[in-house]
Amino acid sequence: MKRRDFFTLKTKPEEQFTAMGQDPHIPHLKRVSAGLEPYTPSDTQPWDYERAAHLLRRTMVAPTDKEIRQTVALGVDKSLELVFTTHPIDSKEIEPWCNSEPQIRAIPANVDIPGLKDTDYQTQTVIRRELITRWYSKTLAISPLSIQERMVMFLSGILTTEIDVINFAEWMFNQQKLIRKHCLGNFKTLVNDITIDPAMLIYLDGRLNQKTATNTQINENYARELMELFTCGPTDWDNQPNYTEDDVREAARALSGWTLGLSTNPNQAARTYFAGLNGAFASFRWDSGKKTFLGDAGNWKASDIINILFQKRSVQISRFICEKMYRAFVYDIPDRAIIDEMASIFRKDWELKPVLMTLLRSAHFFDSENIGAMYKSPSTFLIGAIRSMGLGNIPDFRMDVSSVTNRDLSNRMASMGETIFNPPNVKGWPGGRTWVSTSTVSLRHKFMLDVIDAKIMIRDNGKLTQFYVLDALSFARSFPNPADPEELCMDITLFMLNRKPTEKEYGEYLDALLMGAKTYEWNIDDPGFKAMDRIKNLLRMLVVQPMHQLH
């Protein structure tokens, strides 16, 4: 089934699939004949604007027209080199606290700690949770061309945590640094590290998992999710269980002993009120008895469980993670033939970059059926519009301003179904078709139309202020030939809708741009011609098209 046809209500009836010998409800329907062989440009599959845009739209939040054209000029191989280049993030606006140890309790007035004030730490905690969310939205909007942040979001959706549970933004930022460090590295190493990360120890109760001489509190939460959601999944492709309840219990025993590290504050008194940024192993809290996990018996610890899991369930893990990767970068309905090839590459050494590079360099990825066939998430839609269209005066991005208005973008994302750092549960975001419904589409349309018509006026600290400012003339002038209305119309349409319009569609879009004028009358530099109104008229027509919801 074609995603674009599905969205425009042109899907084939079920009897047509049945007549072709296909089950319309099969969860891994094969749609594309192309495989993982390298994509070679041809007359029917050229390396052009459409495919360059496809590569960038799937690997970053939203490219600009300039970035797409740069990618066309570079060619596919050099473009992929650029896509896989990582970069440092700018955290100056939330420093120094983002790298500091979290204050976990109030400092009493009668306690004298030199250099530390008796702060209202609860208010501070709430403010920092908001700030880190806003900071990351801004980070996505200003990040350079790279797959880095898309991979951070992808891995955060697998190895899930929620800031509402973790509570302290410092631990959330610390975990984000960990994921970013490994985002194109070794997945097994990442699983090892995140198992003992403070944010994860809090989220899935690892810090409560202990057995001492006087107290046995073996907590199975992390052990279960490690297998069910983070690595191999509950069953394999033949619907056979990948582990038993005994395996969960034995793994939980081995994972015991890890807790939050103590503060490294040099002032001994301060350590009571602050916590460390690393997990710590307390041997007296570890269940030191013999465990049998996936058939192997021994005096196992946490790292042993992960080693056994990746050894005994290598095929299942590689398929489970590669299927998630396929859904994130190619299409919602996985092609198991492709995924099996990806999995064989992945389990050689558990490196993420080689398998992802193979996928994104493949003929399968660049097949026309996969272009413009995935729904935009709220962050891709909203932050993507900000980044790709150069919208200005974004309320949430004013990190130094205190105002309820600063939560406007966050609130819009939440109303569309996504809150950064707060997925609905440990399974992460369901994604795919769940992103778009009759209610959320209307919110998306309204936002874009209000941006175009400069209607987002909010009272900010007593003053009515316009936010999400679109400079329509500057936007149009960012394309190669804004003096030619026919070329400009085609360029803007390609940019906004992922594909070349039909002749009939193009005629309608050009009419919307010209608004009754002749092509030879077009003059973007003449204020009297009111080119801005005409450009906005075209944009109004494009942002309500079904294709604008896809990427």
C-alpha positions as CSV (number, residue, x, y, z in Angstrom):
1,M,0.0,0.0,0.0
2,K,1.3,3.5,-0.8
3,R,1.5,5.8,2.1
4,R,0.7,8.8,-0.1
5,D,-2.4,7.0,-1.5
6,F,-3.5,6.0,2.0
7,F,-3.3,9.6,3.2
8,T,-5.2,11.0,0.2
9,L,-7.9,8.2,0.5
10,K,-6.8,6.5,-2.7
11,T,-6.0,3.1,-1.1
12,K,-6.8,-0.1,-2.9
13,P,-9.8,-2.0,-1.6
14,E,-8.9,-5.2,0.4
15,E,-10.1,-7.5,-2.4
16,Q,-7.5,-6.1,-4.7
17,F,-4.7,-7.1,-2.3
18,T,-6.3,-10.5,-1.9
19,A,-6.4,-10.9,-5.7
20,M,-2.7,-10.2,-5.8
21,G,-2.1,-12.9,-3.1
22,Q,-1.3,-10.3,-0.5
23,D,-2.8,-9.9,3.0
24,P,-3.8,-6.2,3.4
25,H,-3.2,-6.5,7.1
26,I,0.1,-8.3,7.1
27,P,2.5,-6.4,9.4
28,H,5.5,-6.8,7.1
29,L,4.1,-6.3,3.6
30,K,6.8,-6.2,0.8
31,R,6.2,-3.0,-1.2
32,V,9.5,-2.3,-3.0
33,S,11.6,-4.8,-5.1
34,A,14.8,-2.8,-4.7
35,G,17.2,-4.2,-2.0
36,L,20.2,-3.1,0.0
37,E,22.4,-2.9,-3.1
38,P,23.9,0.6,-3.5
39,Y,21.6,3.2,-5.1
40,T,22.9,4.1,-8.6
41,P,21.4,7.2,-10.2
42,S,19.5,6.4,-13.5
43,D,17.0,8.0,-15.8
44,T,14.1,6.6,-13.8
45,Q,15.8,7.1,-10.4
46,P,18.0,10.2,-10.8
47,W,20.0,11.9,-8.1
48,D,18.0,15.1,-8.0
49,Y,16.3,17.5,-5.7
50,E,13.6,15.0,-4.8
51,R,16.0,12.3,-3.6
52,A,18.5,14.7,-2.0
53,A,15.5,16.2,0.0
54,H,14.4,12.7,0.9
55,L,17.8,11.9,2.4
56,L,17.9,15.0,4.5
57,R,14.2,14.9,5.6
58,R,14.7,11.4,7.0
59,T,18.0,12.2,8.7
60,M,17.4,15.6,10.2
61,V,14.4,17.5,11.5
62,A,13.9,19.6,8.3
63,P,16.4,20.8,5.7
64,T,16.4,24.2,4.1
65,D,16.2,24.6,0.3
66,K,19.9,25.7,0.4
67,E,20.9,22.5,2.2
68,I,19.0,20.4,-0.3
69,R,20.6,22.0,-3.3
70,Q,24.0,21.7,-1.6
71,T,23.3,18.0,-1.3
72,V,22.3,17.7,-5.0
73,A,25.6,19.3,-6.0
74,L,27.7,17.1,-3.7
75,G,26.3,13.8,-5.0
76,V,25.1,10.9,-3.0
77,D,28.4,9.6,-1.5
78,K,29.7,13.0,-0.3
79,S,26.3,13.9,0.9
80,L,26.2,10.8,3.1
81,E,29.6,11.7,4.5
82,L,28.2,15.0,5.4
83,V,25.1,13.5,6.9
84,F,27.2,11.2,9.1
85,T,29.4,14.0,10.4
86,T,28.7,14.6,14.1
87,H,29.1,18.0,15.8
88,P,29.2,19.4,19.3
89,I,26.0,20.9,20.7
90,D,25.8,24.3,22.3
91,S,24.6,24.2,25.9
92,K,25.8,27.6,27.0
93,E,22.2,28.8,27.6
94,I,21.6,26.1,30.2
95,E,25.1,26.1,31.7
96,P,26.5,25.7,34.3
97,W,23.6,23.8,35.9
98,C,23.1,21.3,33.1
99,N,26.5,19.8,33.8
100,S,26.2,20.1,37.6
101,E,25.1,17.6,40.1
102,P,21.4,17.9,41.0
103,Q,20.3,19.3,44.3
104,I,17.9,16.7,45.5
105,R,16.7,18.3,48.8
106,A,16.5,21.7,50.4
107,I,19.4,23.0,52.4
108,P,18.0,24.0,55.9
109,A,18.5,27.5,57.0
110,N,20.5,26.3,60.0
111,V,23.1,24.5,57.8
112,D,26.1,26.6,56.8
113,I,27.7,25.5,53.6
114,P,30.1,28.0,52.2
115,G,29.3,29.1,48.7
116,L,25.8,27.5,48.7
117,K,22.5,29.4,49.3
118,D,19.4,28.1,50.9
119,T,17.6,27.9,47.5
120,D,14.0,26.8,46.8
121,Y,15.2,23.7,45.1
122,Q,11.7,22.4,44.2
123,T,10.9,25.6,42.2
124,Q,14.4,25.4,40.6
125,T,13.8,21.8,39.7
126,V,10.6,22.6,37.8
127,I,12.1,25.6,36.0
128,R,15.1,23.5,34.9
129,R,12.9,20.7,33.5
130,E,11.1,23.3,31.4
131,L,14.3,25.0,30.3
132,I,15.9,21.7,29.1
133,T,12.9,20.9,27.0
134,R,12.9,24.4,25.4
135,W,16.6,24.2,25.0
136,Y,16.4,20.9,23.1
137,S,13.6,22.2,20.8
138,K,15.9,25.1,20.0
139,T,18.9,22.7,19.5
140,L,16.9,20.8,16.9
141,A,15.9,24.0,15.1
142,I,19.5,25.3,14.8
143,S,21.4,22.1,14.4
144,P,23.6,21.8,11.3
145,L,23.1,19.2,8.6
146,S,23.7,15.9,10.3
147,I,21.9,12.7,11.3
148,Q,23.2,13.1,14.9
149,E,20.1,14.6,16.6
150,R,17.7,12.3,14.6
151,M,19.7,9.3,16.0
152,V,19.6,10.7,19.5
153,M,15.8,10.9,19.2
154,F,15.6,7.4,17.7
155,L,17.7,5.8,20.4
156,S,15.9,7.8,23.1
157,G,12.7,6.2,21.8
158,I,14.1,2.7,22.3
159,L,16.0,3.2,25.6
160,T,13.2,5.2,26.9
161,T,13.0,7.4,30.0
162,E,10.6,10.2,31.1
163,I,11.6,13.4,32.7
164,D,8.4,13.5,34.7
165,V,9.7,10.4,36.5
166,I,13.4,11.3,36.6
167,N,12.4,14.8,37.8
168,F,15.9,16.3,37.7
169,A,16.9,18.0,34.4
170,E,20.6,17.5,35.2
171,W,20.2,13.7,35.1
172,M,18.2,14.0,31.8
173,F,20.9,16.1,30.2
174,N,23.6,13.7,31.5
175,Q,21.7,10.8,29.8
176,Q,21.4,12.7,26.6
177,K,25.1,13.3,26.5
178,L,25.6,9.5,26.9
179,I,23.2,8.7,24.0
180,R,24.8,11.4,21.8
181,K,28.2,9.9,22.5
182,H,27.1,6.5,21.2
183,C,24.5,7.6,18.7
184,L,26.6,6.3,15.7
185,G,28.7,4.0,17.8
186,N,28.3,0.6,19.5
187,F,24.8,-0.3,20.5
188,K,25.9,-3.0,23.0
189,T,28.2,-0.5,24.7
190,L,25.3,2.0,24.9
191,V,23.1,-0.7,26.5
192,N,25.8,-1.4,29.0
193,D,26.3,2.2,29.9
194,I,22.6,3.2,30.0
195,T,21.9,0.2,32.3
196,I,23.9,2.0,35.1
197,D,23.0,5.5,34.1
198,P,21.3,7.5,37.0
199,A,18.3,8.5,34.9
200,M,17.6,4.9,33.9
201,L,18.3,3.7,37.5
202,I,15.6,6.1,38.6
203,Y,13.1,5.5,35.8
204,L,13.0,1.7,36.0
205,D,13.8,1.4,39.7
206,G,17.3,-0.1,39.3
207,R,18.4,1.9,42.3
208,L,15.8,0.0,44.4
209,N,17.0,-3.4,43.2
210,Q,19.0,-4.9,46.1
211,K,19.7,-7.8,48.3
212,T,21.5,-7.3,51.6
213,A,22.1,-9.4,54.7
214,T,18.8,-8.0,56.2
215,N,16.8,-6.9,53.2
216,T,15.8,-8.5,49.9
217,Q,14.1,-6.2,47.4
218,I,14.8,-7.7,43.9
219,N,13.1,-5.4,41.5
220,E,12.4,-6.8,38.0
221,N,11.4,-3.7,36.2
222,Y,14.6,-3.0,34.3
223,A,15.4,-6.7,33.7
224,R,12.1,-7.1,32.0
225,E,12.3,-4.0,29.8
226,L,15.9,-4.7,29.0
227,M,14.7,-7.7,27.1
228,E,11.1,-6.8,26.1
229,L,11.7,-3.3,24.8
230,F,15.4,-2.4,24.7
231,T,17.0,-5.4,23.0
232,C,15.4,-8.6,21.7
233,G,11.6,-8.2,22.1
234,P,9.3,-10.7,23.8
235,T,9.1,-13.1,20.8
236,D,11.1,-13.9,17.7
237,W,9.8,-13.8,14.1
238,D,8.4,-17.3,14.5
239,N,6.5,-16.1,17.6
240,Q,8.6,-18.1,19.9
241,P,9.4,-16.5,23.3
242,N,12.8,-15.0,23.6
243,Y,13.0,-15.4,27.4
244,T,11.0,-16.8,30.3
245,E,9.8,-15.3,33.6
246,D,12.6,-17.2,35.2
247,D,15.1,-15.4,33.0
248,V,13.6,-12.1,34.1
249,R,13.9,-13.0,37.8
250,E,17.5,-14.3,37.4
251,A,18.5,-11.2,35.3
252,A,17.1,-8.9,38.0
253,R,19.2,-10.6,40.7
254,A,22.3,-10.1,38.6
255,L,21.4,-6.5,37.9
256,S,21.1,-5.7,41.6
257,G,23.6,-3.6,43.5
258,W,23.6,-0.5,41.3
259,T,22.4,2.8,42.9
260,L,22.9,6.5,42.5
261,G,26.5,7.7,43.0
262,L,27.3,10.1,45.8
263,S,28.0,13.7,45.1
264,T,31.6,14.6,44.5
265,N,31.2,18.0,46.1
266,P,34.4,18.7,48.1
267,N,32.3,20.0,51.0
268,Q,31.3,17.0,53.0
269,A,28.2,18.6,54.4
270,A,26.9,19.5,50.9
271,R,26.9,15.8,49.9
272,T,23.8,15.3,51.9
273,Y,21.8,17.6,49.6
274,F,23.3,16.8,46.2
275,A,23.6,13.5,44.2
276,G,26.2,12.4,41.7
277,L,26.0,12.2,37.9
278,N,27.1,8.5,37.8
279,G,25.7,5.2,38.9
280,A,27.6,3.4,41.6
281,F,27.9,-0.3,42.4
282,A,27.5,-1.3,46.0
283,S,28.6,-4.9,46.4
284,F,26.7,-5.3,49.7
285,R,23.5,-4.6,47.8
286,W,24.2,-7.2,45.0
287,D,22.7,-10.7,45.0
288,S,25.9,-12.7,44.9
289,G,24.3,-16.1,44.5
290,K,24.4,-18.3,41.5
291,K,22.0,-17.4,38.7
292,T,20.9,-19.2,35.5
293,F,20.1,-16.9,32.7
294,L,19.1,-18.1,29.2
295,G,20.6,-21.5,30.2
296,D,23.9,-20.2,31.4
297,A,24.7,-20.6,35.1
298,G,27.2,-18.5,37.0
299,N,27.8,-15.8,39.6
300,W,26.5,-13.1,37.2
301,K,26.6,-9.3,37.4
302,A,24.9,-6.7,35.2
303,S,27.6,-6.8,32.5
304,D,27.4,-10.6,32.3
305,I,23.7,-10.5,31.7
306,I,24.2,-8.1,28.8
307,N,27.0,-10.2,27.4
308,I,24.9,-13.4,27.6
309,L,21.9,-11.7,26.1
310,F,23.8,-10.3,23.1
311,Q,25.4,-13.7,22.6
312,K,22.4,-16.0,23.0
313,R,19.9,-13.7,21.3
314,S,22.0,-12.0,18.7
315,V,19.7,-12.8,15.8
316,Q,16.6,-11.6,17.8
317,I,18.3,-8.4,19.0
318,S,19.6,-7.5,15.6
319,R,16.3,-8.0,13.9
320,F,14.3,-6.2,16.7
321,I,16.5,-3.1,16.6
322,C,16.9,-3.1,12.8
323,E,13.1,-3.3,12.4
324,K,12.8,-0.2,14.6
325,M,15.5,1.5,12.5
326,Y,13.6,0.6,9.3
327,R,10.4,2.0,10.7
328,A,12.2,5.2,11.8
329,F,14.0,5.9,8.5
330,V,12.2,4.1,5.7
331,Y,8.5,3.2,6.2
332,D,6.1,2.1,8.9
333,I,5.5,-1.4,7.5
334,P,8.8,-3.3,7.8
335,D,10.2,-5.3,4.9
336,R,11.6,-8.4,6.7
337,A,13.9,-9.4,3.8
338,I,15.6,-6.0,4.0
339,I,15.6,-6.1,7.8
340,D,17.2,-9.5,7.8
341,E,20.1,-8.2,5.6
342,M,20.5,-5.2,7.9
343,A,20.5,-7.5,11.0
344,S,23.3,-9.7,9.6
345,I,25.5,-6.5,9.3
346,F,24.5,-5.2,12.7
347,R,25.3,-8.3,14.7
348,K,28.8,-8.6,13.4
349,D,30.0,-6.0,15.9
350,W,26.8,-4.1,17.0
351,E,28.0,-0.9,15.4
352,L,25.2,1.4,14.4
353,K,26.9,3.4,11.7
354,P,27.6,0.6,9.2
355,V,24.1,-0.8,9.1
356,L,22.5,2.7,9.0
357,M,24.9,3.7,6.2
358,T,24.1,0.6,4.2
359,L,20.4,1.3,4.5
360,L,20.6,5.0,3.6
361,R,22.9,4.3,0.7
362,S,20.6,1.6,-0.7
363,A,18.4,1.5,-3.8
364,H,15.6,0.4,-1.4
365,F,15.8,3.6,0.6
366,F,15.8,5.8,-2.5
367,D,13.0,3.9,-4.3
368,S,10.2,6.3,-5.3
369,E,7.7,4.4,-3.2
370,N,9.6,5.4,0.0
371,I,9.8,9.1,-0.8
372,G,7.3,11.4,1.0
373,A,5.7,8.3,2.6
374,M,6.1,8.9,6.4
375,Y,4.0,11.0,8.6
376,K,5.7,14.0,10.3
377,S,5.9,13.9,14.0
378,P,4.8,17.0,15.9
379,S,8.4,18.0,16.4
380,T,9.3,17.4,12.7
381,F,6.2,19.4,11.7
382,L,6.5,22.4,14.1
383,I,10.2,22.6,14.6
384,G,10.7,21.6,11.0
385,A,8.7,24.6,9.8
386,I,10.7,26.9,12.1
387,R,14.0,25.6,10.8
388,S,13.2,25.1,7.1
389,M,11.2,28.3,6.6
390,G,13.3,30.5,8.8
391,L,10.5,31.5,11.2
392,G,11.6,34.1,13.7
393,N,10.7,35.2,17.3
394,I,10.0,31.8,18.6
395,P,8.7,32.2,22.2
396,D,10.2,29.0,23.7
397,F,13.6,29.9,22.3
398,R,14.0,32.9,24.5
399,M,16.0,31.2,27.2
400,D,16.8,34.4,29.2
401,V,13.1,35.5,29.3
402,S,10.7,34.4,32.0
403,S,7.2,34.3,30.7
404,V,4.3,31.8,30.4
405,T,4.5,32.6,26.7
406,N,7.7,30.7,26.6
407,R,5.8,27.4,26.8
408,D,3.8,28.1,23.6
409,L,5.7,25.8,21.3
410,S,5.8,23.1,23.9
411,N,2.1,23.4,24.4
412,R,1.4,23.2,20.7
413,M,3.5,20.0,20.4
414,A,1.8,18.5,23.4
415,S,-1.7,19.2,21.8
416,M,-0.5,17.4,18.7
417,G,0.7,14.4,20.7
418,E,4.4,14.9,21.5
419,T,6.1,16.3,24.5
420,I,9.9,16.3,24.3
421,F,11.5,14.0,27.0
422,N,8.1,12.7,28.0
423,P,6.9,9.8,25.9
424,P,3.6,8.3,27.0
425,N,5.2,5.2,28.6
426,V,8.3,3.0,28.6
427,K,7.4,1.8,25.1
428,G,8.2,5.2,23.8
429,W,6.3,7.0,21.0
430,P,4.1,4.8,18.9
431,G,4.7,7.1,16.0
432,G,3.7,6.4,12.4
433,R,0.0,6.8,11.7
434,T,-0.7,7.7,15.3
435,W,0.9,11.1,14.7
436,V,-1.9,12.3,12.4
437,S,-5.7,12.3,13.1
438,T,-8.6,14.5,12.2
439,S,-8.1,16.6,15.3
440,T,-4.3,17.0,15.0
441,V,-4.4,17.8,11.3
442,S,-6.7,20.7,11.9
443,L,-4.3,22.0,14.6
444,R,-1.4,21.7,12.1
445,H,-3.4,23.5,9.4
446,K,-4.4,26.3,11.7
447,F,-0.8,26.8,12.9
448,M,0.6,27.1,9.4
449,L,-2.2,29.4,8.2
450,D,-1.8,31.6,11.3
451,V,1.9,31.8,10.6
452,I,1.4,32.8,7.0
453,D,-1.2,35.4,8.0
454,A,0.8,36.7,10.9
455,K,-2.1,35.9,13.3
456,I,-0.1,34.5,16.2
457,M,-0.3,37.5,18.4
458,I,0.2,36.8,22.1
459,R,0.2,39.1,25.1
460,D,3.7,38.8,26.4
461,N,4.5,40.6,29.7
462,G,1.6,43.0,29.1
463,K,2.5,43.7,25.4
464,L,0.8,42.2,22.4
465,T,3.6,40.6,20.4
466,Q,3.8,38.6,17.1
467,F,5.5,35.3,17.3
468,Y,6.5,32.7,14.7
469,V,7.3,35.5,12.2
470,L,7.5,34.5,8.5
471,D,9.3,36.9,6.2
472,A,7.6,35.7,3.0
473,L,9.8,37.8,0.7
474,S,13.0,36.6,2.3
475,F,11.7,33.0,2.1
476,A,11.0,33.4,-1.6
477,R,14.3,35.1,-2.3
478,S,16.1,32.1,-0.7
479,F,15.3,30.1,-3.9
480,P,17.6,30.3,-6.9
481,N,15.4,32.5,-9.2
482,P,12.7,34.4,-7.4
483,A,12.4,36.8,-10.4
484,D,10.8,34.0,-12.5
485,P,7.3,33.2,-11.1
486,E,7.1,29.8,-12.9
487,E,10.4,28.6,-11.6
488,L,9.7,30.0,-8.2
489,C,6.3,28.3,-8.0
490,M,7.8,24.9,-8.9
491,D,10.7,25.4,-6.4
492,I,8.5,26.3,-3.5
493,T,6.1,23.5,-4.3
494,L,8.9,20.9,-4.5
495,F,10.2,22.2,-1.2
496,M,6.9,22.2,0.7
497,L,5.4,19.0,-0.7
498,N,8.3,16.5,-1.3
499,R,7.5,15.7,-4.9
500,K,7.0,17.3,-8.3
501,P,3.4,18.3,-8.9
502,T,1.3,17.1,-11.8
503,E,0.7,19.5,-14.7
504,K,-2.8,20.2,-13.4
505,E,-1.6,20.8,-9.8
506,Y,1.2,23.0,-11.0
507,G,-1.3,25.1,-13.0
508,E,-3.4,25.6,-9.9
509,Y,-0.4,26.5,-7.7
510,L,0.8,29.0,-10.3
511,D,-2.6,30.6,-10.4
512,A,-2.5,30.9,-6.7
513,L,0.9,32.6,-6.9
514,L,0.0,35.0,-9.7
515,M,-3.5,35.9,-8.3
516,G,-4.7,37.0,-11.7
517,A,-1.5,38.7,-12.9
518,K,0.4,37.6,-16.0
519,T,3.8,35.9,-15.7
520,Y,5.5,38.8,-17.4
521,E,4.0,41.2,-14.8
522,W,5.8,39.4,-11.9
523,N,8.1,41.7,-10.0
524,I,9.1,40.6,-6.5
525,D,11.1,43.8,-5.9
526,D,8.2,46.2,-6.7
527,P,6.3,47.0,-3.5
528,G,3.3,48.1,-5.6
529,F,3.1,44.6,-7.1
530,K,2.5,43.2,-3.6
531,A,4.5,40.0,-4.3
532,M,4.4,39.1,-0.6
533,D,0.6,38.7,-0.7
534,R,0.9,36.5,-3.7
535,I,3.6,34.3,-2.2
536,K,1.5,33.9,0.9
537,N,-1.5,32.9,-1.2
538,L,0.6,30.1,-2.7
539,L,1.8,29.0,0.7
540,R,-1.8,28.9,2.1
541,M,-2.7,26.5,-0.7
542,L,0.4,24.3,-0.1
543,V,0.3,23.9,3.7
544,V,-3.2,22.3,3.6
545,Q,-2.3,19.7,1.1
546,P,-2.0,16.1,2.4
547,M,1.5,15.8,1.2
548,H,2.6,18.6,3.6
549,Q,1.9,16.2,6.5
550,L,4.4,13.7,5.0
551,H,8.2,13.6,4.6
